[in-house]
């Protein structure tokens, strides 16, 4: 009788060990997936941000050069810089409305397996 319960205990301990190892491996895979997803998002966001900055620089230069026909170069660059400043102020004023819902939805989708509405 003791032999059977000892054998059953050994099998239960082995099953628990296998289960623990499988859960640890599953956690590692989920962590690797999350790291991969966030790394790719950060890298793509960096490339997009860099592209946008370069586009804004060259569009600003083109607009300033175009405005130089009617204004002095200093005035043209000030007009373009003022336009960028107005856009930046609008973005800062609306950042919570624009960014927080998107960030919250993305975070919830990453934390939970079911997509959030």
N, C-alpha and C positions, 0 to 999 in steps of 0.2 A: 504494500500500500504506500509506504513512504517512497519507494522507488518510482512509482507512477507519478506521485505528486511532485517529486523532485525533477523528473523528466519533463512534466508539464510546465513547471516553473522555469526550467532551462529553455524550453521552447518559447514560452511567453517572453522571457528576457531577450531571447534572440530576435523574436518578432518586434519587440519594442525597440531594440537596437536598430533593426532594419528600417522601421518606421521613422525613427529619429533621423537616421542618415538620409532617408528619402526626403523628409521635410526640410532638412538642412540644404540638400541639393536643390530642392524646389525654390527655397528662399534665395539661394545663390543665383539661380536662373532668373528669377523675377528681378533681383537687384541688377544683374547684368543687363536685362532688358531695359530697366528704368534708366540706367546710366547711359546706355546706347541711345535711347530716345532723347534724353535731355542733352547729351553731347551733340547729337546731330542737329537738334533745334538751336542750340547755342551757336554752333558753327554756321548754320544757314542764316541765322539772325545777324551774325557778324558780317557775313558776306553781303547780305541785303543792306545792312546799315552802311557799310563802306560804299556800296554802289550808290545808295541814295545821297550820301555826302558828296561823292564825286559829281553826281548829276547836278545837285544843287549848286556846287561850286561853279561848274561850267555854265549852267543856265544863268547864274548870277553874273558871271563875267560877260556872257553874251548880252544879257539885258543891260548891263552897265555900258557896254560898248555901243549898244543901240541907242541908249539914252544920251550918249555923249554928243549926238548930232544936235540936240536941242539944249543941253545943259553942259556945264563944265564937267570934266572928269570927276572932280571931287563930289559935285552934286549928284551925279549919276550913281556913283558908288554908295553915297549916303541914302539915296532913294531905294536902291536894292537892299541895302542893309536894314533900312527901316521896314521894308516889306517882310524880310525874314524875321525881324524882331516882333512884328505884329503876329505873324504865324506862330512864333514860339510862345507868345503870351496867350494866344487862343488855345494852343495845345496844353500849356500848363494849367490853364483854367478848366479845361475839359478832361484832364487826364484821368480823373476818377471815373467819370462817366464812360470814357472810351476804353480804358485799360482794365479796370477791376473786374467787370463781368467776364471778359475773355480770360484773364488769368485765373479767376475762380473756377470757371468751367474746365479749363485745361488741368488745373490741379485736381479737381474732383474726378475727372476722367482717368488720371494717372493713379490716384489712390484707390479707386474702386473699379472692379472689373466691369460693372454695368455702366453703359454710357449715361451721363446725367443730362436731363433736358434743360 
